[in-house]
Amino acid sequence: MSVWGKILGGAAGFALGGPLGALIGAAAGHAVDKLRAPGREGEAEDATKGIAFTIAVIVLGAKMAKADGQVTRDEVAAFKEVFRIPPDELKNVGRLFNQARKDAGGFEPYAKQIGRMFRDNPAVLEELLDGLFHIARADGVVHEGELAYLEQIAAIFGFNAADWDRIRAGNMGPDQGDPFEILGMSRDASDDEIKAAYRRLVRANHPDRLIAQGMPAEFVELANEKLATINVAYDRVRELRGIN
């Protein structure tokens, strides 16, 4: 079953608990029991993480829609592009998005819950932020309110100021962001330090590794885009430095 069937089948609220689960509601206890059948505990944990990741992007994306005051058609299209939502599930996902957008509560409880769930897998949390950036820049510009919102989420996820600068630079696009900043390095870093940083980022952001850590396979294109940005940044630094 795809991550969409698990979410929209009603199992998610029961499996997740907390503010994310409360937003969805708990309905299909039998589906959760099936996931938790003897000998399948690891599968249940993996499924819950995939569900949590996807719901978090929906909920935090909806909350971000308030940051610039309106939801544009471009943002809606980008939202669908990130998710690769099956046509027959668009209405249900839209209902959840609107429910989250209208919810009077703030975004912090949702961000804290997903941050705790993936505290040992920061690359997955970074991928979630990349998905939100993708939606934010769909109308051609990341508004100041959206940027401030994303920075707050990054802080809740445990990213420091240097991490945030690197994440933000990477989401400006490989041809616009500073290639050194995208790699998380200063311009006076040694060639060996830059090579090590590049290898570390490639390992951490490889799609197969991210999926193994809880990112749903439905988001693999977003992960490939991130890896491509890292590769382009490294190529630009190599050209500037003359690194073989």
MARVO-549934 format. One record per residue: z, y, x of N, C-alpha, C, CB in turn. Coordinates in steps of 0.05 Angstrom, whole numbers, padded with zeros to 5 digits, always signed. Glycine has a CB too. Example, Ala and Ser with C-alpha at 12.3 -4.5 7.8 and 13.67 -1.06 7.14 Angstrom:
<pts>
+00156-00114+00264+00156-00090+00246+00156-00066+00264+00181-00089+00226+00142-00045+00257+00143-00021+00273+00157+00001+00258+00114-00012+00282
</pts>
This chain:
<pts>
+00000-00024+00017+00000+00000+00000+00000+00025+00018+00025+00000-00019-00016+00045+00011-00017+00070+00026+00009+00085+00021-00042+00086+00019+00013+00106+00038+00037+00122+00035+00037+00136+00008+00039+00142+00057+00013+00142-00003+00012+00156-00029+00023+00139-00051-00017+00164-00035+00016+00113-00051+00026+00096-00072+00056+00093-00071+00013+00068-00070+00067+00093-00047+00096+00090-00044+00111+00115-00054+00104+00084-00015+00099+00138-00048+00112+00163-00057+00109+00166-00087+00099+00187-00043+00085+00164-00097+00081+00171-00125+00088+00148-00143+00052+00178-00129+00095+00125-00131+00104+00103-00148+00133+00106-00156+00101+00077-00133+00147+00126-00144+00174+00133-00152+00195+00121-00134+00178+00123-00179+00188+00106-00114+00208+00093-00097+00220+00113-00078+00196+00071-00081+00206+00135-00072+00214+00152-00050+00242+00165-00055+00194+00174-00047+00247+00175-00078+00273+00188-00083+00296+00170-00079+00274+00199-00111+00293+00145-00088+00315+00125-00085+00318+00118-00056+00309+00100-00102+00296+00115-00042+00298+00107-00014+00308+00129+00005+00270+00098-00004+00301+00154-00001+00308+00175+00017+00336+00187+00012+00288+00197+00015+00342+00192-00013+00367+00206-00019+00366+00235-00010+00391+00192-00006+00388+00249-00010+00389+00276+00000+00371+00295-00016+00381+00277+00028+00367+00319-00006+00351+00339-00021+00323+00330-00026+00352+00365-00007+00310+00317-00006+00282+00308-00010+00281+00287-00033+00271+00296+00016+00300+00268-00033+00300+00248-00053+00306+00260-00081+00320+00226-00047+00325+00279-00081+00332+00292-00106+00308+00307-00118+00355+00311-00103+00292+00318-00102+00269+00334-00112+00249+00315-00126+00255+00349-00089+00246+00292-00115+00227+00273-00127+00239+00259-00151+00218+00252-00106+00264+00251-00148+00277+00236-00170+00276+00206-00162+00263+00241-00197+00296+00192-00172+00298+00163-00167+00289+00148-00192+00326+00155-00157+00269+00131-00189+00259+00117-00212+00255+00087-00207+00233+00129-00222+00237+00081-00188+00228+00053-00185+00246+00038-00165+00199+00053-00175+00270+00031-00174+00288+00016-00157+00276-00011-00149+00314+00012-00171+00260-00023-00166+00248-00049-00160+00229-00047-00136+00234-00061-00184+00215-00024-00133+00197-00021-00111+00213-00019-00085+00179+00004-00114+00236-00006-00086+00253-00004-00062+00264-00031-00055+00276+00016-00067+00272-00047-00075+00282-00073-00070+00261-00090-00055+00291-00087-00096+00236-00087-00064+00215-00103-00051+00212-00095-00021+00188-00098-00065+00215-00069-00016+00213-00060+00012+00237-00070+00028+00212-00029+00013+00259-00074+00015+00284-00082+00029+00289-00112+00027+00307-00067+00018+00269-00127+00021+00272-00156+00019+00282-00167+00046+00246-00169+00010+00297-00190+00046+00307-00202+00071+00285-00206+00091+00320-00228+00065+00291-00198+00116+00271-00201+00137+00252-00179+00140+00256-00227+00133+00254-00158+00122+00235-00136+00122+00249-00110+00126+00218-00136+00096+00273-00110+00137+00289-00086+00141+00273-00065+00158+00316-00091+00153+00261-00075+00180+00246-00057+00197+00222-00044+00182+00236-00071+00222+00209-00060+00166+00187-00050+00150+00197-00029+00131+00173-00072+00135+00220-00033+00119+00231-00014+00100+00237+00013+00114+00256-00025+00087+00249+00011+00138+00255+00036+00153+00230+00051+00160+00271+00029+00178+00209+00037+00169+00184+00049+00176+00171+00062+00151+00165+00029+00188+00172+00048+00129+00161+00059+00104+00176+00084+00095+00161+00038+00082+00202+00084+00097+00218+00107+00089+00212+00131+00107+00248+00101+00091+00208+00127+00133+00202+00149+00151+00174+00161+00144+00202+00140+00180+00155+00143+00138+00129+00153+00131+00129+00169+00105+00109+00130+00128+00145+00159+00086+00148+00173+00061+00161+00201+00066+00165+00157+00041+00182+00201+00082+00197+00225+00087+00179+00246+00101+00221+00220+00105+00163+00238+00120+00145+00256+00134+00126+00269+00115+00129+00241+00156+00114+00253+00098+00094+00263+00079+00106+00282+00058+00080+00240+00065+00129+00274+00048+00142+00291+00028+00151+00317+00041+00167+00276+00016+00161+00316+00066+00170+00340+00079+00147+00360+00083+00182+00333+00107+00123+00350+00089+00100+00369+00092+00094+00381+00065+00076+00354+00103+00095+00365+00043+00089+00375+00017+00110+00397+00009+00090+00353-00004+00135+00390+00012+00157+00408+00004+00158+00433+00022+00184+00394+00006+00157+00430+00048+00158+00453+00066+00132+00470+00064+00162+00444+00094+00110+00456+00058+00085+00471+00054+00087+00488+00028+00061+00452+00052+00099+00477+00008+00103+00492-00017+00121+00516-00013+00114+00473-00039+00143+00511+00002+00161+00533+00007+00148+00555+00024+00186+00523+00022+00130+00547+00042+00116+00566+00059+00097+00583+00042+00100+00552+00081+00088+00572+00020+00069+00587+00003+00082+00613-00008+00060+00570-00021+00109+00614-00008+00122+00638-00017+00123+00659+00005+00151+00631-00026+00119+00651+00030+00122+00669+00053+00102+00692+00052+00119+00654+00078+00077+00686+00044+00057+00709+00043+00052+00717+00014+00031+00701+00057+00068+00707-00005+00067+00716-00032+00047+00703-00051+00062+00744-00032+00029+00687-00040+00009+00675-00058-00002+00650-00044-00013+00695-00064-00014+00633-00061-00027+00609-00051-00057+00613-00055-00017+00583-00066-00072+00615-00034-00101+00619-00035-00116+00593-00039-00111+00634-00011-00141+00595-00047-00157+00571-00049-00161+00557-00022-00184+00577-00062-00163+00574-00001-00167+00563+00026-00142+00547+00034-00171+00586+00046-00118+00557+00027-00094+00542+00034-00092+00516+00018-00069+00560+00028-00101+00516-00007-00101+00492-00022-00120+00472-00010-00108+00498-00052-00144+00482-00002-00164+00464+00011-00153+00452+00037-00190+00479+00016-00139+00469+00053-00128+00459+00078-00106+00439+00073-00117+00483+00094-00091+00444+00052-00069+00425+00044-00082+00397+00038-00054+00435+00019-00103+00397+00023-00116+00372+00017-00129+00359+00042-00138+00376-00004-00139+00377+00060-00151+00367+00085-00131+00353+00103-00165+00390+00100-00107+00365+00105-00086+00353+00121-00078+00326+00110-00062+00371+00123-00076+00324+00084-00065+00300+00071-00085+00278+00067-00053+00308+00046-00111+00285+00064-00131+00266+00057-00122+00251+00031-00135+00245+00080-00116+00267+00011-00105+00256-00014-00127+00242-00030-00092+00278-00030-00123+00217-00039-00143+00204-00056-00147+00220-00081-00133+00175-00063-00172+00222-00090-00178+00238-00114-00161+00232-00138-00207+00235-00121-00154+00207-00142-00139+00200-00166-00109+00206-00163-00142+00170-00172-00101+00216-00140-00073+00224-00136-00069+00254-00134-00062+00210-00111-00091+00269-00134-00089+00298-00131-00071+00312-00151-00116+00311-00132-00073+00303-00176-00057+00316-00197-00027+00311-00193-00066+00305-00225-00020+00286-00185+00008+00280-00181+00019+00295-00157+00012+00250-00177+00004+00296-00135+00013+00310-00111+00016+00340-00117-00006+00305-00087-00003+00351-00132-00002+00379-00140+00023+00384-00157-00027+00386-00156+00031+00366-00174+00055+00369-00190+00080+00371-00172+00057+00346-00210+00081+00354-00152+00103+00354-00134+00104+00380-00117+00103+00330-00115+00080+00389-00108+00077+00414-00093+00088+00437-00110+00048+00418-00085+00079+00438-00135+00087+00460-00152+00117+00459-00159+00071+00460-00178+00128+00435-00162+00156+00432-00167+00172+00443-00144+00163+00403-00172+00164+00437-00119+00177+00447-00096+00175+00477-00093+00167+00433-00071+00151+00487-00100+00147+00516-00097+00164+00532-00117+00117+00523-00102+00168+00520-00140+00184+00534-00161+00214+00530-00157+00175+00525-00188+00221+00511-00142+00250+00505-00137+00263+00530-00126+00253+00481-00118+00286+00537-00138+00300+00562-00130+00314+00560-00103+00320+00570-00151+00319+00536-00094+00333+00532-00069+00316+00540-00045+00342+00504-00066+00329+00543-00022+00315+00549+00003+00303+00525+00016+00334+00563+00022+00289+00529+00038+00276+00507+00052+00295+00493+00071+00252+00517+00067+00317+00506+00078+00334+00495+00100+00344+00467+00095+00357+00514+00104+00354+00460+00071+00364+00433+00068+00343+00411+00072+00376+00430+00040+00319+00417+00064+00297+00398+00068+00290+00395+00098+00272+00406+00052+00289+00418+00112+00283+00417+00140+00305+00403+00156+00279+00446+00151+00330+00407+00148+00352+00394+00162+00351+00364+00157+00379+00405+00152+00345+00355+00133+00344+00326+00128+00322+00313+00145+00339+00321+00098+00298+00324+00145+00277+00311+00160+00282+00314+00190+00249+00324+00153+00295+00335+00198+00302+00339+00227+00321+00317+00236+00314+00366+00231+00341+00311+00219+00360+00289+00225+00346+00262+00226+00383+00288+00205+00328+00257+00208+00314+00231+00207+00297+00226+00232+00297+00230+00182+00285+00247+00243+00268+00244+00266+00279+00256+00291+00240+00255+00260+00306+00259+00292+00318+00273+00315+00311+00259+00342+00348+00274+00312+00306+00233+00341+00299+00218+00366+00269+00218+00371+00310+00190+00364+00253+00229+00353+00224+00230+00356+00213+00258+00352+00211+00211+00335+00220+00276+00371+00211+00304+00368+00181+00308+00366+00222+00320+00391+00165+00290+00378+00136+00293+00376+00127+00290+00347+00122+00272+00393+00141+00274+00331+00134+00271+00303+00140+00297+00288+00148+00247+00290+00163+00308+00294+00171+00334+00282+00151+00356+00289+00199+00342+00290+00142+00355+00314+00122+00374+00323+00096+00371+00308+00117+00372+00353+00088+00346+00302+00064+00341+00287+00067+00351+00258+00058+00310+00286+00091+00350+00247+00096+00361+00221+00092+00391+00221+00124+00354+00211+00102+00404+00242+00098+00433+00245+00068+00439+00248+00113+00443+00269+00053+00423+00262+00025+00427+00265+00011+00426+00238+00012+00406+00284+00019+00407+00221+00008+00406+00194+00013+00431+00178+00019+00382+00179+00037+00442+00181+00043+00467+00167+00027+00490+00178+00073+00473+00169+00024+00491+00204+00007+00512+00217-00022+00510+00206+00007+00509+00248-00032+00486+00204-00059+00481+00194-00063+00494+00167-00066+00451+00193-00043+00490+00150-00044+00502+00123-00042+00532+00124-00021+00490+00105-00023+00542+00141-00018+00571+00143-00043+00587+00152+00005+00576+00161-00058+00576+00171-00080+00591+00182-00106+00586+00166-00085+00584+00211-00105+00573+00144-00129+00567+00128-00143+00591+00118-00122+00549+00105-00128+00613+00113-00141+00637+00102-00149+00656+00125-00122+00652+00084-00149+00645+00150-00160+00660+00172-00139+00674+00189-00178+00680+00163-00114+00675+00179-00093+00688+00194-00066+00675+00187-00093+00718+00189-00049+00672+00207-00021+00664+00202-00005+00689+00198-00010+00645+00225+00004+00694+00174+00018+00719+00168+00045+00719+00181+00021+00722+00137+00056+00743+00186+00081+00746+00199+00103+00731+00185+00088+00776+00201+00103+00732+00158+00123+00718+00143+00121+00688+00147+00121+00724+00114+00097+00678+00149+00092+00649+00153+00102+00641+00181+00063+00642+00149+00095+00658+00201+00103+00653+00228+00133+00652+00231+00091+00674+00247+00147+00671+00218+00176+00672+00219+00188+00647+00206+00187+00697+00206+00176+00639+00184+00184+00615+00170+00182+00590+00188+00168+00611+00144+00159+00587+00201+00154+00564+00218+00172+00564+00242+00125+00564+00227+00178+00588+00252+00197+00589+00275+00225+00580+00267+00198+00618+00286+00233+00587+00243+00259+00578+00233+00260+00548+00230+00266+00592+00206+00238+00537+00220+00237+00508+00217+00239+00494+00244+00212+00499+00202+00224+00505+00264+00224+00494+00291+00253+00495+00302+00205+00511+00309+00268+00516+00297+00295+00518+00307+00313+00497+00294+00307+00546+00302+00309+00493+00267+00325+00473+00253+00318+00445+00264+00319+00474+00223+00293+00441+00272+00285+00415+00283+00296+00410+00311+00255+00413+00283+00307+00431+00323+00319+00428+00350+00301+00438+00373+00326+00400+00354+00279+00450+00367+00261+00460+00388+00272+00487+00399+00233+00464+00377+00272+00490+00425+00282+00515+00437+00259+00535+00438+00293+00509+00466+00265+00559+00450+00246+00580+00450+00220+00573+00465+00258+00605+00462+00223+00559+00488+00200+00551+00503+00183+00531+00488+00209+00538+00530+00196+00512+00474+00181+00493+00457+00165+00508+00436+00201+00473+00444+00179+00527+00423+00165+00542+00402+00141+00557+00413+00185+00562+00389+00143+00570+00436+00121+00584+00448+00097+00565+00452+00129+00598+00474+00103+00541+00462+00082+00521+00467+00069+00512+00441+00093+00497+00482+00085+00506+00421+00075+00497+00395+00058+00519+00382+00098+00489+00376+00068+00543+00383+00053+00566+00371+00026+00570+00385+00069+00591+00372+00026+00569+00412+00002+00573+00428-00018+00551+00421+00008+00573+00458-00009+00526+00419-00027+00504+00413-00040+00506+00386-00012+00478+00415-00027+00520+00368-00038+00523+00341-00055+00549+00337-00016+00523+00321-00059+00563+00359-00078+00585+00358-00107+00575+00363-00071+00606+00379-00109+00550+00371-00135+00538+00377-00139+00536+00407-00157+00555+00364-00153+00516+00416-00156+00512+00445-00171+00534+00460-00171+00486+00450-00187+00550+00445-00202+00571+00458-00188+00598+00456-00230+00573+00446-00166+00599+00441-00152+00625+00438-00124+00625+00451-00149+00631+00408-00111+00602+00449-00084+00601+00461-00085+00600+00492-00069+00577+00451-00064+00611+00505-00063+00610+00534-00060+00580+00542-00038+00626+00544-00079+00570+00559-00078+00542+00566-00053+00533+00580-00102+00535+00583-00041+00551+00596-00016+00544+00610+00007+00542+00590-00009+00566+00631+00007+00560+00570+00027+00560+00550+00025+00535+00532+00026+00585+00533+00000+00527+00526-00004+00503+00510+00007+00478+00524-00034+00499+00504+00006+00478+00550+00017+00456+00566+00047+00460+00571+00002+00453+00592+00058+00482+00563+00086+00487+00567+00093+00494+00595+00102+00464+00558+00074+00506+00610+00078+00512+00638+00073+00542+00644+00059+00495+00656+00087+00552+00664+00082+00579+00673+00058+00579+00692+00107+00592+00687+00046+00603+00696+00023+00605+00713+00029+00600+00743+00010+00632+00710+00055+00602+00750+00061+00597+00778+00071+00568+00783+00083+00616+00787+00067+00551+00763+00074+00522+00766+00055+00510+00786+00073+00507+00739+00064+00490+00800+00047+00476+00820+00027+00458+00806+00064+00460+00839+00006+00450+00820-00014+00432+00809-00001+00406+00800-00036+00427+00829+00017+00396+00816+00030+00371+00810+00047+00373+00784+00048+00361+00833+00060+00396+00781+00077+00400+00757+00059+00402+00732+00093+00426+00760+00036+00414+00735+00017+00416+00713+00006+00389+00705-00006+00436+00719-00001+00373+00725-00011+00346+00720+00010+00329+00706-00020+00332+00746+00035+00332+00715+00057+00316+00703+00061+00325+00674+00082+00320+00719+00060+00351+00669+00064+00361+00642+00042+00351+00623+00065+00392+00642+00017+00352+00633-00006+00342+00617-00002+00313+00610-00032+00346+00632+00004+00296+00630+00008+00268+00624+00030+00263+00604+00014+00252+00651+00052+00278+00607+00075+00275+00589+00067+00282+00560+00098+00293+00598+00051+00304+00557+00043+00312+00530+00023+00292+00518+00030+00340+00531+00005+00281+00534-00014+00262+00524+00001+00237+00514-00034+00254+00546+00020+00228+00530+00036+00204+00522+00051+00209+00496+00055+00196+00544+00064+00232+00494+00081+00238+00471+00064+00242+00446+00097+00263+00477+00040+00252+00449+00024+00260+00425+00001+00240+00420+00013+00287+00429+00001+00217+00433-00020+00198+00427-00016+00188+00398-00019+00173+00447-00037+00188+00382-00035+00180+00353-00021+00153+00349-00062+00180+00340-00028+00133+00365-00016+00107+00361+00015+00108+00365-00027+00087+00381+00024+00124+00384+00052+00127+00389+00066+00141+00366+00058+00141+00415+00053+00162+00356+00064+00178+00334+00066+00160+00309+00047+00202+00328+00046+00144+00303+00047+00127+00280+00069+00106+00283+00020+00112+00276+00073+00096+00307+00095+00077+00312+00122+00089+00308+00093+00065+00340+00124+00116+00311+00149+00130+00308+00154+00140+00280+00150+00153+00328+00135+00136+00262+00140+00144+00234+00119+00162+00222+00165+00157+00233+00100+00173+00237+00079+00189+00225+00060+00171+00209+00064+00205+00246+00055+00177+00184+00037+00161+00168+00008+00161+00180+00036+00170+00139-00005+00138+00178-00033+00136+00189-00051+00156+00176-00043+00107+00185-00045+00165+00152-00062+00184+00138-00064+00210+00152-00051+00189+00110-00047+00215+00172-00047+00240+00187-00060+00238+00214-00019+00251+00189-00074+00216+00219-00084+00211+00246-00104+00232+00255-00097+00183+00247-00120+00243+00237-00139+00263+00245-00125+00288+00255-00158+00270+00222-00103+00295+00243-00088+00318+00252-00077+00313+00280-00064+00324+00233-00068+00288+00285-00058+00281+00312-00080+00282+00333-00045+00253+00311-00104+00272+00325-00127+00273+00343-00134+00302+00350-00151+00259+00331-00132+00320+00331-00138+00348+00335-00118+00360+00356-00136+00364+00309-00093+00352+00353-00072+00362+00372-00078+00352+00401-00044+00352+00363-00086+00326+00403-00092+00315+00429-00116+00328+00441-00096+00284+00427-00136+00335+00425-00160+00348+00435-00152+00376+00445-00181+00351+00412-00134+00390+00432-00126+00417+00441-00112+00415+00468-00107+00429+00421-00096+00394+00472-00082+00390+00498-00103+00385+00520-00062+00367+00496-00122+00368+00514-00143+00361+00533-00160+00386+00541-00161+00339+00523-00167+00402+00521-00183+00426+00527-00166+00445+00544-00192+00440+00501-00141+00449+00538-00124+00467+00553-00122+00457+00582-00095+00468+00541-00119+00431+00586-00117+00420+00614-00143+00424+00629-00109+00390+00613-00165+00420+00615-00191+00425+00628-00195+00454+00637-00214+00417+00609-00185+00472+00620-00187+00500+00627-00170+00507+00651-00179+00518+00603-00146+00495+00652-00128+00500+00675-00140+00488+00700-00100+00488+00670-00151+00464+00698-00164+00451+00721-00186+00469+00732-00175+00423+00714-00202+00480+00714-00224+00497+00723-00213+00522+00736-00242+00505+00699-00192+00534+00725-00181+00558+00737-00168+00553+00764-00160+00570+00718-00156+00529+00767-00141+00522+00791-00159+00507+00811-00117+00506+00784-00181+00496+00802-00197+00479+00820-00185+00452+00824-00202+00493+00846-00170+00442+00804-00157+00416+00806-00177+00394+00801-00133+00414+00786-00177+00374+00818-00196+00352+00815-00184+00331+00796-00202+00338+00843
</pts>
